[in-house]
Amino acid sequence: MSGFPYTNKQFLLIKYPSEAVTPDCFELHESAIEDLANNEILVRNHYLSLDPYMRGRMSKAKSYAAAQELNAVMQGGTVGEVVASRHPSYKAGDQLVCGGGWQLYSKINIEQEGEGVRKIDTSQIPISAYLGAAGMPGITAWYGVNKICKPQSGETLVVSAASGAVGSVVGQLAKQKGCRVIGIAGGPEKCTYVVETLGFDDCIDYKAFPETEDLSAELLKLAPNGIDAYYENVGGYIMDAVFEHLNPFSRVAICGLIAGYDGRSIPIMNPRAILVARASVTGFIVSDHLDLWPQALSELAQVIDSKKLVFRESVSEGLETAPSAFIGLLQGQNFGKQLVKLI
């Protein structure tokens, strides 16, 4: 096959962080890909997705998924193009989304590892969007809104990390259902974007309200009739403040707890609020619901293609920037979906 050998670069995870993630957790390796075996394809990754869930896997602690192995390629979703194939269902030039990891090239045995490989159509939707609004983050938002929060017209929904890849889609989907939507984000620029571009009704800059009591008071101003649904991406004192305003029989979808991704514990300070509200609090992992992905993707593609769903990307250039971009993501420095452009 022409093109071989291909020079691959990849980041390995060489140690687990005890608290905050640091650059020395990763090591850049270079190797040659000599050829393919039967049923294998070689994908040149164009974009790498960086997501908060990765931090949860950088530990041997009990979790919903297997830990990231040490001295192995760091896991992550990618989109790219097939450059060589020894599988009858794939040919050079096919574009697809897969779990290619933190590397330039991914060699995939379709018979053994093909479950997460999906061909994509980039004629109407940019290839990068399949890692964001038209991919796993978008599906995560869709599931939490439609299957857990179940907002009705006239209700109030609050979403934390509102300018992020998931939260931005959550709020827009809820607005399309006729809800009053309040976002919580970090900084005036993000809050302005959430209201003026995404169309939320209000957005609270949590950095201006660093204590539970202050944030709670601001929520009371913006949601005087209480909160019917809450989509949680952060945890910590933000969750505590929102819980104080839950209406009876409200619904809470817990998608992520980024406040604790540096290893800190994040206890709920007022669990009594759940009882008082008789709230339904549901944690979920979107990969548990693969049967619903086709429906979610179809609906998301429609609203993206019709320009009814807005999304924003933070793009870091080059594989070498992946560790610093990931650390920045965990610190809230990204604006929208965090990607690394590899080509």
BELRAKA-V876647 format. One record per helix or strand of 3 or more residues. SS is the DSSP state (alpha for helix, beta for strand). FROM is the first residue (numbers start at 1). TO is the last residue. If there is no record, write none. Layout:
ss={SS	SS}
from={FROM	FROM}
to={TO	TO}
This chain:
ss={beta	alpha	beta	beta	alpha	beta	beta	beta	alpha	alpha	alpha	beta	alpha	beta	alpha	beta	alpha	alpha	beta	alpha	beta	alpha	alpha	beta	alpha	beta	alpha	beta}
from={6	23	26	40	53	78	95	105	110	127	136	156	167	180	188	202	206	212	227	237	246	258	272	280	286	313	319	337}
to={13	25	33	49	57	85	98	109	116	131	149	160	176	185	196	205	208	222	232	243	254	260	277	283	305	317	330	341}
